[in-house]
Amino acid sequence: MATSLPAFRRVVGPLLRSPEAGADTMVWLAADDGEPVASSGGFWLDRRQRPIHRLRSTRRSDSDQQRAALWDLVSAQASIDR
């Protein structure tokens, strides 16, 4: 990526993770039997729950109903019970 997309790497490079680091939080959440599991549906990064909106403009297109519908779709596809 460094040679094929240099501008992209320069801008977002510090935010990127290795495959192992990218999987760390997912594995940690799957293995945990406490708070993270109880608060499913949140956005997690580096083992911390983060805001789901980075920009104010994205808040306008979000609603509890849309999030519930998306969660239902994803959990049905992954065979997860709510």
LUMNU-740781 format. One record per atom (N, C-alpha, C): x, y, z; residue in three letters; atom name. Coordinates in nm, 2 decimals. Layout:
N
+--------+--------+--------+------+------+
:     c1 :     c2 :     c3 : resn : name :
+--------+--------+--------+------+------+
:      X :      Y :      Z :  ALA :   CA :
...
+--------+--------+--------+------+------+
***
This chain:
82
+--------+--------+--------+------+------+
:     c1 :     c2 :     c3 : resn : name :
+--------+--------+--------+------+------+
:   0.08 :  -0.12 :   0.00 :  MET :    N :
:   0.00 :   0.00 :   0.00 :  MET :   CA :
:   0.09 :   0.12 :   0.00 :  MET :    C :
:   0.20 :   0.12 :   0.06 :  ALA :    N :
:   0.29 :   0.24 :   0.07 :  ALA :   CA :
:   0.33 :   0.29 :  -0.07 :  ALA :    C :
:   0.35 :   0.20 :  -0.16 :  THR :    N :
:   0.39 :   0.24 :  -0.29 :  THR :   CA :
:   0.27 :   0.26 :  -0.39 :  THR :    C :
:   0.16 :   0.19 :  -0.37 :  SER :    N :
:   0.05 :   0.20 :  -0.46 :  SER :   CA :
:  -0.04 :   0.32 :  -0.42 :  SER :    C :
:  -0.05 :   0.35 :  -0.29 :  LEU :    N :
:  -0.14 :   0.45 :  -0.25 :  LEU :   CA :
:  -0.07 :   0.54 :  -0.14 :  LEU :    C :
:   0.03 :   0.61 :  -0.19 :  PRO :    N :
:   0.11 :   0.69 :  -0.09 :  PRO :   CA :
:   0.04 :   0.80 :  -0.02 :  PRO :    C :
:  -0.05 :   0.87 :  -0.09 :  ALA :    N :
:  -0.13 :   0.98 :  -0.03 :  ALA :   CA :
:  -0.22 :   0.92 :   0.08 :  ALA :    C :
:  -0.29 :   0.81 :   0.05 :  PHE :    N :
:  -0.38 :   0.75 :   0.14 :  PHE :   CA :
:  -0.30 :   0.70 :   0.26 :  PHE :    C :
:  -0.19 :   0.64 :   0.24 :  ARG :    N :
:  -0.10 :   0.60 :   0.36 :  ARG :   CA :
:  -0.06 :   0.71 :   0.44 :  ARG :    C :
:  -0.02 :   0.82 :   0.38 :  ARG :    N :
:   0.03 :   0.94 :   0.45 :  ARG :   CA :
:  -0.09 :   1.00 :   0.54 :  ARG :    C :
:  -0.21 :   1.00 :   0.49 :  VAL :    N :
:  -0.32 :   1.05 :   0.57 :  VAL :   CA :
:  -0.37 :   0.96 :   0.67 :  VAL :    C :
:  -0.40 :   0.83 :   0.64 :  VAL :    N :
:  -0.46 :   0.74 :   0.73 :  VAL :   CA :
:  -0.36 :   0.64 :   0.79 :  VAL :    C :
:  -0.24 :   0.64 :   0.75 :  GLY :    N :
:  -0.14 :   0.54 :   0.80 :  GLY :   CA :
:  -0.13 :   0.53 :   0.95 :  GLY :    C :
:  -0.13 :   0.64 :   1.03 :  PRO :    N :
:  -0.13 :   0.63 :   1.17 :  PRO :   CA :
:  -0.25 :   0.56 :   1.23 :  PRO :    C :
:  -0.36 :   0.56 :   1.16 :  LEU :    N :
:  -0.48 :   0.50 :   1.21 :  LEU :   CA :
:  -0.49 :   0.35 :   1.18 :  LEU :    C :
:  -0.41 :   0.30 :   1.08 :  LEU :    N :
:  -0.42 :   0.16 :   1.04 :  LEU :   CA :
:  -0.36 :   0.07 :   1.14 :  LEU :    C :
:  -0.41 :  -0.05 :   1.14 :  ARG :    N :
:  -0.36 :  -0.16 :   1.23 :  ARG :   CA :
:  -0.31 :  -0.28 :   1.15 :  ARG :    C :
:  -0.22 :  -0.35 :   1.22 :  SER :    N :
:  -0.18 :  -0.48 :   1.16 :  SER :   CA :
:  -0.30 :  -0.57 :   1.17 :  SER :    C :
:  -0.30 :  -0.68 :   1.10 :  PRO :    N :
:  -0.41 :  -0.78 :   1.11 :  PRO :   CA :
:  -0.43 :  -0.83 :   1.25 :  PRO :    C :
:  -0.32 :  -0.85 :   1.32 :  GLU :    N :
:  -0.33 :  -0.90 :   1.46 :  GLU :   CA :
:  -0.39 :  -0.79 :   1.55 :  GLU :    C :
:  -0.34 :  -0.67 :   1.54 :  ALA :    N :
:  -0.39 :  -0.56 :   1.62 :  ALA :   CA :
:  -0.54 :  -0.53 :   1.59 :  ALA :    C :
:  -0.58 :  -0.54 :   1.46 :  GLY :    N :
:  -0.71 :  -0.52 :   1.42 :  GLY :   CA :
:  -0.81 :  -0.63 :   1.48 :  GLY :    C :
:  -0.76 :  -0.75 :   1.49 :  ALA :    N :
:  -0.84 :  -0.86 :   1.55 :  ALA :   CA :
:  -0.84 :  -0.85 :   1.70 :  ALA :    C :
:  -0.75 :  -0.79 :   1.76 :  ASP :    N :
:  -0.74 :  -0.79 :   1.91 :  ASP :   CA :
:  -0.87 :  -0.76 :   1.98 :  ASP :    C :
:  -0.93 :  -0.65 :   1.95 :  THR :    N :
:  -1.05 :  -0.60 :   2.02 :  THR :   CA :
:  -1.16 :  -0.70 :   1.99 :  THR :    C :
:  -1.18 :  -0.75 :   1.87 :  MET :    N :
:  -1.28 :  -0.85 :   1.84 :  MET :   CA :
:  -1.27 :  -0.97 :   1.92 :  MET :    C :
:  -1.15 :  -1.02 :   1.93 :  VAL :    N :
:  -1.12 :  -1.15 :   2.01 :  VAL :   CA :
:  -1.14 :  -1.12 :   2.16 :  VAL :    C :
:  -1.10 :  -1.00 :   2.21 :  TRP :    N :
:  -1.12 :  -0.96 :   2.34 :  TRP :   CA :
:  -1.27 :  -0.95 :   2.38 :  TRP :    C :
:  -1.35 :  -0.89 :   2.29 :  LEU :    N :
:  -1.49 :  -0.88 :   2.31 :  LEU :   CA :
:  -1.56 :  -1.02 :   2.31 :  LEU :    C :
:  -1.52 :  -1.11 :   2.22 :  ALA :    N :
:  -1.57 :  -1.24 :   2.21 :  ALA :   CA :
:  -1.54 :  -1.32 :   2.34 :  ALA :    C :
:  -1.42 :  -1.30 :   2.39 :  ALA :    N :
:  -1.38 :  -1.38 :   2.51 :  ALA :   CA :
:  -1.43 :  -1.33 :   2.64 :  ALA :    C :
:  -1.47 :  -1.20 :   2.64 :  ASP :    N :
:  -1.50 :  -1.14 :   2.77 :  ASP :   CA :
:  -1.64 :  -1.18 :   2.82 :  ASP :    C :
:  -1.66 :  -1.19 :   2.94 :  ASP :    N :
:  -1.79 :  -1.23 :   3.00 :  ASP :   CA :
:  -1.85 :  -1.12 :   3.08 :  ASP :    C :
:  -1.81 :  -1.00 :   3.06 :  GLY :    N :
:  -1.85 :  -0.89 :   3.15 :  GLY :   CA :
:  -1.92 :  -0.78 :   3.07 :  GLY :    C :
:  -1.89 :  -0.66 :   3.10 :  GLU :    N :
:  -1.95 :  -0.54 :   3.05 :  GLU :   CA :
:  -1.95 :  -0.53 :   2.89 :  GLU :    C :
:  -1.84 :  -0.56 :   2.82 :  PRO :    N :
:  -1.85 :  -0.54 :   2.68 :  PRO :   CA :
:  -1.96 :  -0.62 :   2.61 :  PRO :    C :
:  -1.98 :  -0.74 :   2.66 :  VAL :    N :
:  -2.08 :  -0.83 :   2.60 :  VAL :   CA :
:  -2.22 :  -0.77 :   2.63 :  VAL :    C :
:  -2.24 :  -0.72 :   2.75 :  ALA :    N :
:  -2.37 :  -0.66 :   2.79 :  ALA :   CA :
:  -2.40 :  -0.53 :   2.71 :  ALA :    C :
:  -2.30 :  -0.47 :   2.65 :  SER :    N :
:  -2.33 :  -0.35 :   2.58 :  SER :   CA :
:  -2.31 :  -0.36 :   2.43 :  SER :    C :
:  -2.35 :  -0.47 :   2.38 :  SER :    N :
:  -2.34 :  -0.50 :   2.24 :  SER :   CA :
:  -2.41 :  -0.39 :   2.15 :  SER :    C :
:  -2.36 :  -0.37 :   2.03 :  GLY :    N :
:  -2.41 :  -0.27 :   1.94 :  GLY :   CA :
:  -2.33 :  -0.15 :   1.95 :  GLY :    C :
:  -2.24 :  -0.13 :   2.04 :  GLY :    N :
:  -2.15 :  -0.02 :   2.05 :  GLY :   CA :
:  -2.03 :  -0.03 :   1.95 :  GLY :    C :
:  -1.96 :   0.08 :   1.94 :  PHE :    N :
:  -1.84 :   0.08 :   1.85 :  PHE :   CA :
:  -1.72 :   0.07 :   1.95 :  PHE :    C :
:  -1.64 :  -0.03 :   1.92 :  TRP :    N :
:  -1.52 :  -0.06 :   2.01 :  TRP :   CA :
:  -1.40 :  -0.05 :   1.92 :  TRP :    C :
:  -1.29 :   0.02 :   1.98 :  LEU :    N :
:  -1.16 :   0.03 :   1.92 :  LEU :   CA :
:  -1.06 :   0.03 :   2.03 :  LEU :    C :
:  -0.96 :  -0.05 :   2.01 :  ASP :    N :
:  -0.85 :  -0.07 :   2.11 :  ASP :   CA :
:  -0.90 :  -0.09 :   2.25 :  ASP :    C :
:  -1.00 :  -0.19 :   2.25 :  ARG :    N :
:  -1.06 :  -0.23 :   2.38 :  ARG :   CA :
:  -1.13 :  -0.13 :   2.46 :  ARG :    C :
:  -1.17 :  -0.02 :   2.39 :  ARG :    N :
:  -1.25 :   0.09 :   2.45 :  ARG :   CA :
:  -1.37 :   0.12 :   2.37 :  ARG :    C :
:  -1.49 :   0.14 :   2.43 :  GLN :    N :
:  -1.60 :   0.18 :   2.36 :  GLN :   CA :
:  -1.59 :   0.33 :   2.31 :  GLN :    C :
:  -1.62 :   0.36 :   2.19 :  ARG :    N :
:  -1.60 :   0.49 :   2.13 :  ARG :   CA :
:  -1.73 :   0.55 :   2.08 :  ARG :    C :
:  -1.73 :   0.68 :   2.06 :  PRO :    N :
:  -1.85 :   0.74 :   2.00 :  PRO :   CA :
:  -1.88 :   0.68 :   1.86 :  PRO :    C :
:  -2.01 :   0.66 :   1.83 :  ILE :    N :
:  -2.04 :   0.60 :   1.70 :  ILE :   CA :
:  -2.04 :   0.71 :   1.59 :  ILE :    C :
:  -2.04 :   0.84 :   1.63 :  HIS :    N :
:  -2.04 :   0.94 :   1.53 :  HIS :   CA :
:  -1.92 :   1.03 :   1.54 :  HIS :    C :
:  -1.84 :   1.03 :   1.43 :  ARG :    N :
:  -1.72 :   1.12 :   1.42 :  ARG :   CA :
:  -1.76 :   1.26 :   1.38 :  ARG :    C :
:  -1.86 :   1.27 :   1.30 :  LEU :    N :
:  -1.90 :   1.40 :   1.25 :  LEU :   CA :
:  -2.05 :   1.43 :   1.28 :  LEU :    C :
:  -2.08 :   1.55 :   1.31 :  ARG :    N :
:  -2.22 :   1.59 :   1.34 :  ARG :   CA :
:  -2.31 :   1.55 :   1.23 :  ARG :    C :
:  -2.27 :   1.56 :   1.11 :  SER :    N :
:  -2.36 :   1.54 :   1.00 :  SER :   CA :
:  -2.41 :   1.39 :   0.99 :  SER :    C :
:  -2.33 :   1.30 :   1.05 :  THR :    N :
:  -2.37 :   1.16 :   1.05 :  THR :   CA :
:  -2.48 :   1.13 :   1.15 :  THR :    C :
:  -2.49 :   1.22 :   1.25 :  ARG :    N :
:  -2.59 :   1.19 :   1.35 :  ARG :   CA :
:  -2.73 :   1.21 :   1.29 :  ARG :    C :
:  -2.75 :   1.29 :   1.19 :  ARG :    N :
:  -2.88 :   1.31 :   1.14 :  ARG :   CA :
:  -2.94 :   1.19 :   1.07 :  ARG :    C :
:  -2.85 :   1.10 :   1.02 :  SER :    N :
:  -2.90 :   0.98 :   0.94 :  SER :   CA :
:  -2.91 :   0.86 :   1.03 :  SER :    C :
:  -2.90 :   0.88 :   1.16 :  ASP :    N :
:  -2.90 :   0.76 :   1.25 :  ASP :   CA :
:  -3.02 :   0.77 :   1.34 :  ASP :    C :
:  -3.08 :   0.66 :   1.38 :  SER :    N :
:  -3.19 :   0.65 :   1.47 :  SER :   CA :
:  -3.18 :   0.52 :   1.54 :  SER :    C :
:  -3.25 :   0.51 :   1.66 :  ASP :    N :
:  -3.26 :   0.39 :   1.73 :  ASP :   CA :
:  -3.32 :   0.27 :   1.65 :  ASP :    C :
:  -3.42 :   0.31 :   1.57 :  GLN :    N :
:  -3.48 :   0.21 :   1.48 :  GLN :   CA :
:  -3.39 :   0.16 :   1.37 :  GLN :    C :
:  -3.31 :   0.25 :   1.31 :  GLN :    N :
:  -3.22 :   0.21 :   1.21 :  GLN :   CA :
:  -3.11 :   0.12 :   1.27 :  GLN :    C :
:  -3.06 :   0.15 :   1.39 :  ARG :    N :
:  -2.96 :   0.07 :   1.45 :  ARG :   CA :
:  -3.01 :  -0.07 :   1.49 :  ARG :    C :
:  -3.13 :  -0.07 :   1.54 :  ALA :    N :
:  -3.20 :  -0.20 :   1.57 :  ALA :   CA :
:  -3.22 :  -0.29 :   1.45 :  ALA :    C :
:  -3.26 :  -0.22 :   1.34 :  ALA :    N :
:  -3.28 :  -0.30 :   1.22 :  ALA :   CA :
:  -3.15 :  -0.36 :   1.17 :  ALA :    C :
:  -3.04 :  -0.27 :   1.17 :  LEU :    N :
:  -2.91 :  -0.32 :   1.13 :  LEU :   CA :
:  -2.86 :  -0.43 :   1.22 :  LEU :    C :
:  -2.87 :  -0.42 :   1.35 :  TRP :    N :
:  -2.83 :  -0.52 :   1.44 :  TRP :   CA :
:  -2.91 :  -0.65 :   1.42 :  TRP :    C :
:  -3.04 :  -0.64 :   1.39 :  ASP :    N :
:  -3.12 :  -0.76 :   1.37 :  ASP :   CA :
:  -3.07 :  -0.83 :   1.24 :  ASP :    C :
:  -3.04 :  -0.75 :   1.14 :  LEU :    N :
:  -2.99 :  -0.81 :   1.01 :  LEU :   CA :
:  -2.86 :  -0.88 :   1.03 :  LEU :    C :
:  -2.76 :  -0.81 :   1.10 :  VAL :    N :
:  -2.63 :  -0.87 :   1.12 :  VAL :   CA :
:  -2.64 :  -0.99 :   1.21 :  VAL :    C :
:  -2.71 :  -0.98 :   1.32 :  SER :    N :
:  -2.72 :  -1.10 :   1.41 :  SER :   CA :
:  -2.79 :  -1.22 :   1.34 :  SER :    C :
:  -2.89 :  -1.19 :   1.26 :  ALA :    N :
:  -2.95 :  -1.30 :   1.18 :  ALA :   CA :
:  -2.85 :  -1.37 :   1.09 :  ALA :    C :
:  -2.78 :  -1.29 :   1.02 :  GLN :    N :
:  -2.68 :  -1.34 :   0.92 :  GLN :   CA :
:  -2.57 :  -1.42 :   1.00 :  GLN :    C :
:  -2.54 :  -1.38 :   1.12 :  ALA :    N :
:  -2.43 :  -1.44 :   1.20 :  ALA :   CA :
:  -2.49 :  -1.54 :   1.29 :  ALA :    C :
:  -2.62 :  -1.56 :   1.29 :  SER :    N :
:  -2.68 :  -1.66 :   1.38 :  SER :   CA :
:  -2.66 :  -1.63 :   1.53 :  SER :    C :
:  -2.67 :  -1.50 :   1.57 :  ILE :    N :
:  -2.65 :  -1.45 :   1.70 :  ILE :   CA :
:  -2.79 :  -1.42 :   1.76 :  ILE :    C :
:  -2.81 :  -1.46 :   1.88 :  ASP :    N :
:  -2.94 :  -1.43 :   1.95 :  ASP :   CA :
:  -2.92 :  -1.30 :   2.03 :  ASP :    C :
:  -3.02 :  -1.22 :   2.03 :  ARG :    N :
:  -3.01 :  -1.09 :   2.11 :  ARG :   CA :
:  -3.03 :  -1.11 :   2.25 :  ARG :    C :
+--------+--------+--------+------+------+
***
